[in-house]
Amino acid sequence: MIELIPNVSEGRRLPIVSGLADVLAGVPGVTLLDQTSDWSHNRSVFTLVGRGPALQAAAVALVDHAVREIDLRQHTGVHPRIGAVDVLPFVPLDGSTMGECVALARATGALLAARVGVPVYLYEEAALHPERRRLENIRRGQFEGLAAKMATPAWAPDFGSAAPHPTAGAIAVGARRPLVAFNVNLASDRLDVARAIATAVRERSGGLRGVKALGVPIAHRGLVQVSMNLTDLDQTTLGQAYARVCEEAGRRAVRVLESEIIGLVPRAAFGDATPADLRLVGFGPDRILEHRLASLGR
């Protein structure tokens, strides 16, 4: 069994999001475990499981539908993105291997470029070029800078035309280990503080191992957020990341308000912390990946 977690650049027009979920749920052999949408990020994350061929069919159906419904020329949100369907990561679960996910990601990328006409970059374990392993390198410049970026030989896509789809951009298709999208909201509207904390906690700046972080505004709530991806849960747990954000916020006389998890989370990601310790909102046992899989009898 393999997990696929499509990230789609639409989190505000809920009828569109529901239509995308219906497309995924309608693919034989695929189980849609979860969907999460965020207004400020203007992004939806879907979690589905199945075997390789069924997941590939789901990916093609999703991208085909999203291309018809989402126009990135009209899209705004705080989350970086290059495509209407921004990323399609395959993650090995019970009985599958990273090698199988790499092969599946590469085959799916080629199929998407050929059938739907959206250029594809391969990232993480599926990458064909070292500089494309890190998703943030592919996203740098975002949709708005994609045409100029793709015009340079170094950034020709792995599959498809060397020009973005006019409304759907490009897609990053990859294979990776489990990660957790973890956001911590601050009781402040100071974006400079959120960005300083993000810099302090992210690995690239000398912070926590396996942590990527951005400071972003949550304008409709009048606050700011430290938005993180925890990419190596053996090195940094949710509890450790939250404690570091609290420490850095305290140094700047800012209070941590709450936190949230986007999508599902492996139980081991918490470390010694509890959901109450992290001030998680909207969280229950059904947000734990193993709980959802157990409900399927897996």
C-alpha positions as CSV (number, residue, x, y, z in Angstrom):
1,M,0.0,0.0,0.0
2,I,1.2,3.5,-0.9
3,E,0.1,6.9,0.2
4,L,-0.5,9.8,-2.2
5,I,-0.9,13.4,-0.8
6,P,-1.9,15.8,-3.5
7,N,-1.6,19.5,-2.6
8,V,-3.9,21.6,-4.7
9,S,-3.9,25.4,-5.0
10,E,-7.5,26.0,-4.0
11,G,-8.7,26.3,-0.5
12,R,-11.4,29.0,-0.7
13,R,-13.9,27.9,-3.3
14,L,-15.3,24.9,-1.4
15,P,-17.5,23.6,-4.3
16,I,-14.3,23.3,-6.3
17,V,-12.6,21.5,-3.5
18,S,-15.6,19.1,-3.0
19,G,-15.5,18.4,-6.8
20,L,-11.8,17.5,-6.6
21,A,-12.5,15.2,-3.6
22,D,-15.3,13.5,-5.5
23,V,-13.0,12.8,-8.4
24,L,-10.5,11.1,-6.1
25,A,-13.1,9.2,-4.2
26,G,-14.6,7.9,-7.5
27,V,-11.4,6.2,-8.7
28,P,-11.6,2.4,-8.1
29,G,-9.0,1.0,-5.8
30,V,-8.3,4.3,-4.0
31,T,-9.5,5.3,-0.5
32,L,-9.6,9.0,0.3
33,L,-8.6,9.2,3.9
34,D,-8.7,12.9,4.5
35,Q,-9.0,16.4,3.0
36,T,-7.9,19.7,4.7
37,S,-8.4,23.2,3.3
38,D,-7.0,26.5,4.4
39,W,-8.3,29.9,3.4
40,S,-5.1,32.0,4.0
41,H,-2.8,29.5,2.3
42,N,-5.6,29.0,-0.4
43,R,-4.6,25.4,-0.5
44,S,-6.2,21.9,0.0
45,V,-4.4,18.7,1.0
46,F,-5.8,15.3,0.2
47,T,-4.6,12.0,1.6
48,L,-5.4,8.8,-0.2
49,V,-4.1,5.3,-0.2
50,G,-4.1,2.4,-2.6
51,R,-1.9,0.4,-4.9
52,G,0.3,2.0,-7.6
53,P,-1.9,1.7,-10.7
54,A,-5.0,3.0,-8.9
55,L,-3.0,5.9,-7.4
56,Q,-1.6,6.8,-10.8
57,A,-5.1,6.8,-12.3
58,A,-6.3,9.1,-9.4
59,A,-3.4,11.5,-10.0
60,V,-4.3,11.8,-13.7
61,A,-8.0,12.3,-13.0
62,L,-7.3,14.9,-10.3
63,V,-4.9,16.9,-12.4
64,D,-7.2,16.8,-15.4
65,H,-10.1,18.1,-13.3
66,A,-7.9,20.8,-11.5
67,V,-6.6,22.2,-14.8
68,R,-10.2,22.9,-15.9
69,E,-11.2,24.4,-12.6
70,I,-8.2,26.4,-11.3
71,D,-6.6,29.4,-13.0
72,L,-3.4,30.4,-11.2
73,R,-3.4,33.8,-12.8
74,Q,-6.3,34.6,-10.5
75,H,-4.9,32.8,-7.4
76,T,-3.6,34.4,-4.3
77,G,-2.4,32.8,-1.0
78,V,0.5,32.8,1.4
79,H,1.8,29.4,0.5
80,P,4.4,29.1,-2.3
81,R,3.1,27.3,-5.4
82,I,4.0,26.6,-9.0
83,G,0.9,24.7,-10.1
84,A,-2.8,24.3,-9.9
85,V,-1.9,20.9,-8.5
86,D,1.3,22.0,-6.8
87,V,2.8,18.7,-5.5
88,L,2.1,15.0,-5.8
89,P,4.2,13.0,-3.4
90,F,4.1,9.2,-3.1
91,V,5.0,7.8,0.3
92,P,5.6,4.1,1.0
93,L,3.4,2.5,3.6
94,D,2.9,-1.2,4.6
95,G,4.4,-3.6,2.2
96,S,5.8,-1.0,-0.2
97,T,9.3,0.4,-0.7
98,M,10.8,3.8,-1.5
99,G,12.1,2.3,-4.8
100,E,8.5,1.4,-5.8
101,C,7.4,5.0,-5.0
102,V,10.3,6.4,-7.0
103,A,9.3,4.3,-10.1
104,L,5.7,5.2,-9.6
105,A,6.4,9.0,-9.3
106,R,8.5,9.0,-12.5
107,A,6.0,7.0,-14.5
108,T,3.2,9.2,-13.2
109,G,5.1,12.4,-14.1
110,A,5.6,11.2,-17.6
111,L,2.0,10.3,-18.0
112,L,0.7,13.6,-16.6
113,A,2.9,15.6,-19.0
114,A,1.7,13.5,-22.0
115,R,-2.0,13.3,-21.2
116,V,-2.8,16.5,-19.4
117,G,-0.1,18.8,-20.9
118,V,1.3,20.2,-17.7
119,P,5.1,20.1,-17.3
120,V,6.5,18.0,-14.5
121,Y,9.5,18.3,-12.2
122,L,10.6,15.3,-10.1
123,Y,11.7,16.0,-6.5
124,E,13.0,14.3,-3.4
125,E,13.9,10.6,-3.9
126,A,12.5,10.7,-7.4
127,A,14.6,13.6,-8.5
128,L,16.9,13.1,-11.6
129,H,19.0,16.2,-10.8
130,P,20.6,16.9,-7.4
131,E,19.4,20.5,-7.3
132,R,15.8,19.4,-7.7
133,R,15.7,17.1,-4.6
134,R,14.6,20.1,-2.4
135,L,11.1,21.2,-3.3
136,E,11.8,24.8,-2.3
137,N,14.4,25.0,-5.1
138,I,11.7,24.0,-7.7
139,R,9.2,26.4,-6.2
140,R,11.6,29.4,-6.0
141,G,10.1,32.2,-8.2
142,Q,6.6,30.6,-7.9
143,F,4.1,30.5,-10.7
144,E,4.6,34.1,-11.5
145,G,8.3,33.5,-12.3
146,L,7.9,30.1,-13.8
147,A,8.0,31.0,-17.5
148,A,11.4,32.9,-17.2
149,K,12.8,30.1,-15.0
150,M,11.8,27.3,-17.4
151,A,13.3,29.2,-20.3
152,T,16.8,28.6,-18.9
153,P,18.3,25.2,-19.8
154,A,19.0,24.3,-16.2
155,W,15.3,24.4,-15.4
156,A,13.8,22.6,-18.3
157,P,11.2,20.2,-16.8
158,D,11.8,16.5,-16.5
159,F,8.7,15.9,-18.6
160,G,6.7,18.0,-20.9
161,S,7.1,21.4,-22.6
162,A,9.7,23.9,-21.6
163,A,7.0,26.4,-20.9
164,P,4.4,26.4,-18.1
165,H,0.8,25.6,-18.8
166,P,-0.8,29.0,-19.1
167,T,-3.3,28.6,-16.2
168,A,-2.0,25.5,-14.4
169,G,1.7,26.1,-14.3
170,A,3.7,23.0,-13.5
171,I,3.6,20.1,-11.1
172,A,6.3,18.7,-8.7
173,V,5.9,14.9,-8.5
174,G,8.0,13.1,-6.0
175,A,8.7,10.2,-3.6
176,R,9.5,10.9,0.0
177,R,9.3,9.7,3.6
178,P,6.4,10.8,5.8
179,L,6.4,14.4,6.8
180,V,4.1,16.6,8.9
181,A,2.7,20.0,7.9
182,F,2.6,21.8,11.3
183,N,1.6,25.4,11.7
184,V,2.0,27.5,14.9
185,N,-0.1,30.7,15.2
186,L,1.2,33.6,17.2
187,A,-0.9,36.1,19.2
188,S,0.6,38.9,17.1
189,D,0.3,40.6,13.7
190,R,4.1,41.2,13.4
191,L,5.2,39.4,10.3
192,D,8.9,40.3,11.1
193,V,8.6,38.3,14.3
194,A,7.1,35.2,12.5
195,R,9.8,35.4,9.9
196,A,12.6,35.7,12.5
197,I,11.2,32.7,14.4
198,A,11.0,30.7,11.1
199,T,14.6,31.5,10.4
200,A,15.7,30.4,13.9
201,V,13.9,27.0,13.7
202,R,14.6,25.9,10.1
203,E,17.4,23.6,9.4
204,R,18.8,25.6,6.5
205,S,19.5,28.5,8.9
206,G,21.1,26.3,11.5
207,G,17.9,25.4,13.4
208,L,16.3,22.0,13.9
209,R,17.1,19.1,11.7
210,G,14.6,18.2,9.1
211,V,12.5,21.4,9.6
212,K,11.5,23.8,6.8
213,A,9.7,27.0,8.0
214,L,8.2,30.2,6.7
215,G,6.7,33.1,8.6
216,V,3.4,34.1,6.9
217,P,0.4,36.4,7.6
218,I,-3.0,35.0,8.4
219,A,-4.7,38.3,7.4
220,H,-8.3,37.3,8.0
221,R,-7.6,36.6,11.6
222,G,-5.2,39.5,12.2
223,L,-2.3,37.3,13.2
224,V,0.9,35.6,11.9
225,Q,2.0,32.0,11.6
226,V,5.1,30.0,11.6
227,S,4.4,27.4,9.0
228,M,6.6,24.3,9.1
229,N,7.2,21.0,7.4
230,L,8.8,18.4,9.6
231,T,10.6,16.2,7.0
232,D,12.6,13.9,9.3
233,L,10.5,12.8,12.3
234,D,13.4,10.7,13.6
235,Q,15.4,13.9,14.1
236,T,12.7,16.4,15.1
237,T,9.3,15.6,16.6
238,L,6.3,17.9,16.9
239,G,7.0,18.4,20.5
240,Q,10.6,19.6,19.8
241,A,9.5,21.9,17.0
242,Y,6.7,23.4,19.1
243,A,9.0,23.9,22.1
244,R,11.6,25.7,19.9
245,V,8.9,28.0,18.4
246,C,7.7,28.8,22.0
247,E,11.3,29.5,23.1
248,E,12.0,31.9,20.1
249,A,8.6,33.6,20.6
250,G,9.3,34.2,24.2
251,R,12.6,35.8,23.4
252,R,10.6,38.3,21.3
253,A,7.9,38.8,23.9
254,V,5.2,37.2,21.7
255,R,2.8,34.6,22.9
256,V,2.0,31.3,21.1
257,L,-1.7,31.1,20.5
258,E,-2.3,27.6,19.1
259,S,-1.1,25.1,16.6
260,E,-2.6,23.0,13.8
261,I,-1.7,19.9,11.7
262,I,-2.6,19.9,8.0
263,G,-3.6,16.4,6.8
264,L,-2.9,13.3,8.8
265,V,0.0,12.6,11.2
266,P,1.9,9.4,12.1
267,R,1.5,8.7,15.8
268,A,5.3,8.7,16.4
269,A,5.5,12.3,15.2
270,F,4.4,13.6,18.6
271,G,7.4,12.2,20.5
272,D,6.7,12.7,24.2
273,A,4.2,15.5,23.6
274,T,0.4,15.3,23.7
275,P,-2.1,17.3,21.5
276,A,-2.8,19.4,24.6
277,D,0.9,20.2,25.1
278,L,0.9,21.5,21.5
279,R,-2.3,23.5,21.9
280,L,-3.6,21.7,18.8
281,V,-7.0,22.9,17.5
282,G,-9.4,20.8,15.6
283,F,-7.5,17.6,16.5
284,G,-8.8,14.2,17.4
285,P,-7.9,10.5,17.0
286,D,-9.2,10.5,13.5
287,R,-6.2,12.8,12.5
288,I,-3.7,10.1,13.3
289,L,-2.7,8.1,10.2
290,E,-2.6,4.7,11.9
291,H,-6.2,5.3,13.3
292,R,-7.5,5.9,9.7
293,L,-5.7,2.9,8.3
294,A,-7.0,0.7,11.2
295,S,-10.5,1.8,10.3
296,L,-9.9,0.2,6.8
297,G,-8.7,-3.0,8.5
298,R,-5.1,-2.4,7.4
